[in-house]
């Protein structure tokens, strides 16, 4: 590793600071900010040697959503450059090292700027506009290592106790009963019942190159540009699918209050549509809205998981710190009810399109 330090930072006397990430993912060996004097870089190790729980194991299939070396291929293939000039970019690649143990060391620029986790609605709207410009101009992209059928495969891989949706005792747990809104249970049962319908709808819609893990933790404001991190899931998706991920994830991890969801939805979706039109895209915008709303199916897993874990300590993303359990369940419950509205909107749109 000292050779890598010297190559990237000019010397071996560097200090490594672990960065927050999903430790369960079998393709991530670790992420660090590495400093030497006034210079810094981000090191991400991609691996297929790590033990991982079911649902997060690596794949050697280049089309699989968790193909272990996809992010390296994204950078080596210059894929983010397809979005050049739109305000979206990836951190600059500094070095890509194939290690003797088979791991890949991905060294990238340490981007300085406000992270998406601190943004207000207006800055999220700017991201929506930039994303519309990018996805409208580029459209479908083919590379042999881009993911396919992400939404279907990702949701199928993560097994959760869906039977708890019908378990009265699980819904009587105080954390659930006191914080989930009335009527949510019936809506979640209905969403789960219609799961195949929503997946099929999403797969039938106009396609584009998607990031597929767009949420506030994966974007930084770099002097007005939106710098997207973690391209590990990148591949084929529907126009609007990234928007349908980013909006609810801004609330599920407590970055914005659920009360702002209507405003956030209108701002990000409206800006995204404007970007699509400015890029030259001339399709039916109802199909884009359908993709956004049908994306609610991705979160079909969340309520059963929360029901199962209501008696456990609630930890933040990355598992390093506890969070207020009542606040998490209250905010997520409200967000899930908002997504039930998306599901209803998707049902109505699908009847006419």
SVG drawing of the C-alpha trace seen along z (x, -y; Angstrom):
<svg xmlns="http://www.w3.org/2000/svg" viewBox="-57 -27 64 42">
<polyline fill="none" stroke="black" stroke-width="0.4" points="0.0,0.0 2.9,-2.3 3.6,-2.3 0.0,-3.4 0.5,-6.2 3.6,-7.4 2.0,-7.2 -1.1,-9.1 0.1,-11.5 3.8,-11.7 4.9,-9.8 4.3,-6.9 3.7,-8.8 -0.1,-9.1 -2.9,-8.9 -6.0,-6.8 -9.5,-7.9 -12.3,-5.4 -15.4,-6.8 -19.0,-5.8 -20.3,-3.1 -22.5,0.0 -20.3,2.6 -22.6,5.5 -21.8,5.1 -19.6,8.0 -17.9,5.9 -16.7,3.1 -13.4,3.9 -13.4,0.4 -13.4,-3.3 -10.9,-5.8 -9.9,-9.4 -6.1,-9.3 -4.1,-12.4 -0.5,-13.4 0.2,-17.0 -2.2,-19.3 -3.0,-16.6 -5.9,-14.1 -7.6,-11.4 -10.3,-8.8 -9.4,-5.1 -12.1,-2.5 -11.2,1.2 -13.3,3.5 -13.2,7.1 -14.8,10.5 -13.0,12.1 -15.2,10.7 -17.8,12.8 -21.2,11.1 -24.8,11.7 -27.3,13.0 -28.6,10.2 -25.2,8.4 -22.9,11.1 -20.7,10.2 -21.4,11.5 -19.1,12.3 -21.9,11.8 -21.3,8.4 -25.0,7.8 -25.8,8.5 -26.7,5.5 -23.8,6.3 -21.1,7.2 -17.9,6.8 -15.8,4.7 -18.4,2.6 -17.3,-0.7 -13.7,-0.2 -15.1,0.5 -17.2,-2.6 -14.1,-4.8 -11.7,-2.9 -14.3,-3.1 -14.9,-6.8 -18.6,-6.3 -19.3,-9.5 -17.9,-11.6 -21.0,-10.8 -22.7,-13.3 -20.1,-16.0 -21.5,-19.6 -24.7,-18.8 -23.5,-19.7 -23.2,-16.0 -19.8,-14.3 -17.9,-11.7 -14.8,-12.4 -11.6,-12.4 -9.9,-9.1 -6.3,-9.3 -5.3,-5.6 -6.7,-2.2 -4.5,0.6 -5.0,4.3 -3.5,5.7 -1.7,9.0 -4.5,10.4 -7.1,9.9 -8.6,6.7 -8.9,3.5 -7.8,0.2 -9.9,-2.7 -8.2,-6.1 -10.3,-9.1 -10.4,-12.9 -11.4,-13.9 -14.3,-16.3 -14.7,-19.2 -18.1,-20.8 -21.5,-20.4 -22.7,-16.8 -26.3,-16.0 -27.1,-15.1 -27.0,-18.8 -28.9,-20.2 -32.2,-22.1 -35.0,-21.6 -33.6,-24.1 -30.3,-22.3 -32.0,-19.0 -34.0,-20.6 -30.8,-21.7 -29.6,-18.0 -32.9,-17.1 -32.4,-19.5 -28.8,-18.4 -30.0,-14.7 -32.7,-15.5 -30.1,-17.2 -27.8,-14.2 -30.3,-11.4 -32.3,-13.1 -29.3,-13.7 -27.6,-10.4 -30.5,-8.0 -29.7,-4.3 -26.1,-3.2 -24.6,0.3 -21.6,1.6 -21.0,5.3 -20.7,4.6 -23.7,2.4 -26.4,3.8 -29.7,5.1 -33.1,5.5 -31.7,3.8 -35.0,3.0 -36.3,6.6 -33.1,8.3 -32.2,6.0 -35.6,6.3 -35.7,10.1 -32.3,10.5 -33.1,8.8 -35.3,11.3 -37.4,9.9 -40.3,11.3 -43.2,10.1 -45.5,12.3 -45.2,9.7 -47.5,7.4 -50.3,9.8 -49.0,10.2 -51.2,8.3 -48.7,8.6 -45.9,7.0 -48.2,4.0 -49.1,3.7 -45.4,3.0 -45.4,-0.4 -42.8,-1.8 -44.9,-0.8 -48.4,-1.5 -47.4,-5.0 -45.5,-6.2 -46.9,-4.6 -49.9,-6.5 -53.4,-5.0 -54.2,-3.2 -50.5,-2.5 -50.8,1.3 -53.5,1.7 -51.5,-0.4 -48.4,1.7 -50.2,4.9 -51.7,3.6 -48.2,2.5 -46.8,5.9 -49.7,7.6 -49.1,5.4 -45.3,5.8 -45.1,7.7 -47.3,5.2 -45.0,2.3 -41.8,4.1 -43.3,4.9 -44.4,1.3 -41.0,0.0 -39.3,2.4 -41.6,1.4 -40.8,-2.4 -38.3,-4.5 -34.7,-3.6 -31.6,-5.6 -28.3,-5.3 -29.0,-5.4 -26.8,-5.7 -29.3,-3.5 -28.0,-4.4 -28.8,-8.1 -29.4,-9.4 -28.1,-12.3 -25.1,-10.3 -23.9,-9.7 -23.7,-13.3 -21.6,-16.3 -21.9,-19.9 -18.6,-20.7 -18.9,-24.4 -22.4,-24.0 -21.7,-20.7 -23.3,-17.6 -20.5,-15.0 -21.9,-11.5 -20.2,-8.9 -20.5,-5.1 -21.2,-4.0 -21.3,-0.3 -24.9,0.3 -24.9,-1.7 -26.8,-0.4 -30.0,-0.4 -33.0,-2.0 -36.2,-3.9 -36.3,-7.7 -37.3,-8.9 -36.1,-5.9 -33.2,-7.7 -35.5,-10.5 -37.9,-7.9 -35.0,-6.7 -33.5,-10.0 -36.7,-11.7 -37.8,-9.1 -34.2,-8.3 -33.8,-12.0 -36.3,-11.3 -35.8,-7.6 -32.4,-8.4 -33.6,-11.6 -31.8,-14.1 -35.1,-16.0 -38.4,-15.8 -41.2,-13.9 -43.4,-17.0 -41.3,-18.4 -41.9,-15.4 -44.6,-17.1 -42.4,-20.2 -39.3,-18.1 -41.2,-15.9 -42.6,-18.9 -39.2,-20.6 -37.0,-17.7 -39.5,-16.1 -40.3,-19.5 -36.7,-20.4 -36.0,-16.9 -38.7,-17.3 -37.3,-20.8 -33.8,-19.3 -35.2,-16.5 -36.9,-19.0 -33.9,-21.3 -31.8,-18.2 -34.0,-17.7 -36.1,-14.9 -39.6,-14.9 -41.3,-12.0 -44.5,-11.7 -43.9,-13.2 -46.6,-10.9 -44.3,-8.0 -41.6,-9.7 -44.0,-10.4 -45.1,-6.7 -41.5,-5.6 -41.0,-7.9 -44.2,-6.7 -43.8,-3.0 -40.4,-3.1 -42.2,-3.0 -42.0,0.8 -38.3,0.6 -39.3,-0.1 -41.7,2.8 -39.1,4.4 -38.8,1.6 -41.9,1.9 -41.5,5.7 -37.8,5.0 -38.9,2.3 -41.5,4.5 -38.9,7.2 -36.4,4.8 -38.8,2.7 -37.3,4.3 -33.7,3.7 -31.4,0.7 -31.7,-1.7 -28.4,-2.6 -27.6,-5.1 -26.4,-4.2 -23.1,-2.4 -24.1,-1.2 -21.8,-3.5 -24.3,-5.6 -27.7,-5.1 -30.6,-7.2 -33.9,-8.2 -36.1,-5.2 -39.4,-7.1 -38.3,-9.8 -37.1,-7.2 -40.3,-5.2 -42.4,-8.4 -40.6,-9.9 -40.3,-6.6 -44.0,-5.8 -45.0,-9.2 -42.7,-8.7 -44.1,-5.2 -47.6,-6.7 -46.5,-9.3 -45.2,-6.4 -48.5,-4.7 -49.8,-7.9 -47.2,-7.4 -48.4,-3.8 -52.0,-5.0 -50.8,-7.6 -48.9,-4.8 -52.0,-2.6 -54.0,-5.5 -51.4,-6.4 -50.9,-2.8 -54.6,-2.5 -54.3,-5.3 -50.8,-4.6"/>
</svg>
